[in-house]
Amino acid sequence: MAREWDATVLEETAAKLHRVPGVAGLTAGRLGTNSVYLPGRRIPGLRLVDDGRRLEVHVVMTWEANADEVEAAVLHAVPDTKAELVDVVIDDIEYPSADQLRAGGATA
């Protein structure tokens, strides 16, 4: 049986995830399939699978971030939801800007 999700909870979750240190943003993926589709809109970067029992969070990580720390922070930011399991997927890494490279804040 499919689980019902409140659109507000999903939108608030996405907003929280945009503020997680080390997360440059959420991504729908190359084909846009990593999204929750709602009437008249979609939430990229969140995907409900297994009839809503599992929530996938698809993020773009910042260059200097640590993947384990990003995963832990994302899991902490996801509120108690109806999901039995939350999967964090790092789909991409944001390349440092030219200013970051010049300043020595990042190495390529």
C-alpha positions, 0 to 999 in steps of 0.5 A: 500500500502506498504511503501518503506524503504531505506536500508541505513536509516535502517542501520544508525538507527540501528547503532545510536541505539547501541550508546543510553545510557541504550541500551546494544544492539538490538535483533532479539528475540528468533526466529529471527523474529524481523529483517528487511530482506534485500537482502543478510543480515538482521538488527536484532532489527528492524521490519517493520509491517503494510506494513511499516507504523510502526517500532518496535525497539527491545532492550536489556536494561542495568541492571542499566538503567531506562525503561522510559529514555531508551524509550525516548532516543530510540525514540529521536535517531530514525530519521524522518522515513516513520513510522507513529508510532515507538514502543519501545520493551524492550525484555530483560535486560542485567544481570550485570557482576561479576565485576559490582556486586563486585564493588557494581555498580549493585545489583541482 
